[in-house]
Amino acid sequence: MLESLLSLRGYFSNQPSGMVAFTLLIGAAVFVLSMGAWVLVGVVASPLRRRLARLGGMEGAGTPQGGFLIDRIRPLFPYLIPGKEEERSRIGNLLTYAGFRSASAMPLFYASKALLTLGLPFLTFLAAPLLPTVSGGKVMTVALIGAALGFVLPGIWLDRRAQARQRELRASFPDALDLLVVCVESGLGLAPALQRVADDLVISAPELGAELALVNAEMRAGVERTQALKNLAARTGLDDIKGLVALLVQTMRFGTGVADALRVYSEEFRDKRMQAAEEEAAKIGTKMVFPLVLCLWPAFFLVAVGPAVIRLVDVFKQVSH
């Protein structure tokens, strides 16, 4: 360990601004080791944790998933979460759309972001002695690129995760709507119909089934129907579900028939899907122009003009001789 540390110091001392990077590396290493020792002491030497495990008959059992980590980084929450309300609201909505509804989801997201931002440059400096031909400037450039990637990648991943989940919910929503119409028209109330649809979608569309089951659970727990439906629209963020929720809320407010309203909305939604499909089909001609020009036109040009070009080359060779 000492030899590797000395070789690392010698490597950075031979590079421009190397001692600054070496000092930062040592400071980061000390910080990481201190945090690791703190976590280890909290796990092994905590008398309260051992006594609780002994009283509960859980000697040797592990802590709940994420609970110990959250307890350790909880003092850092005020420093990890940004102060701007707009940024917190945006990340909170993305986490909800992605399916992360825990109160610790946002601090863990920013903790992972900070860890990657600091950890990737640390790994770069740690691997620098293994590449003696690489200059210190290039190492610093790679470290800065790693820090930028660590700062940006969690946001990109979260955005992709939210979009993928919304696509899954959007794809399974028409079937759920048709099932809901059938259940309501057969005589079931709104809550039993939602539960029946949720049970039927467990295998084919588990995400939407879980959302509908959560709506029914909120209703049974005492939450008003309108609020439970609005929570569904807020959790999914889909315009189609927002329209359905607005229709159901208006129907319950004015006392009209839920089955008739759902039937009308289902027909309108089916027409909307058909119009969207026709719009996508109309765009295909324009989208196919670029693949045709870039892929098929060069091959057609070679086949059509290639023999003539070869003959011209042969003629010019004969004339030159």
Sequence and secondary structure as in RCSB ss.txt:
>XXXX:A:sequence
MLESLLSLRGYFSNQPSGMVAFTLLIGAAVFVLSMGAWVLVGVVASPLRRRLARLGGMEGAGTPQGGFLIDRIRP
LFPYLIPGKEEERSRIGNLLTYAGFRSASAMPLFYASKALLTLGLPFLTFLAAPLLPTVSGGKVMTVALIGAALG
FVLPGIWLDRRAQARQRELRASFPDALDLLVVCVESGLGLAPALQRVADDLVISAPELGAELALVNAEMRAGVER
TQALKNLAARTGLDDIKGLVALLVQTMRFGTGVADALRVYSEEFRDKRMQAAEEEAAKIGTKMVFPLVLCLWPAF
FLVAVGPAVIRLVDVFKQVSH
>XXXX:A:secstr
 HHHHHHHHHHHHTSTTHHHHHHHHHHHHHHHHHHHHHHHHHHHS HHHHHHHHHTT TT    TTHHHHHHHGG
GHHHHS S HHHHHHHHHHHHHHT  STTHHHHHHHHHHHHHHHHHHHHHHHGGG TTS HHHHHHHHHHHHHHH
HHHHHHHHHHHHHHHHHHHHHHHHHHHHHHHHHHHTT  HHHHHHHHHHHTTTT HHHHHHHHHHHHHHHTT  H
HHHHHHHHHHH  HHHHHHHHHHHHHHHHT  HHHHHHHHHHHHHHHHHHHHHHHHHHHHHHTHHHIIIIIHHHH
HHHHHHHHHHHHHHHHHHHH 
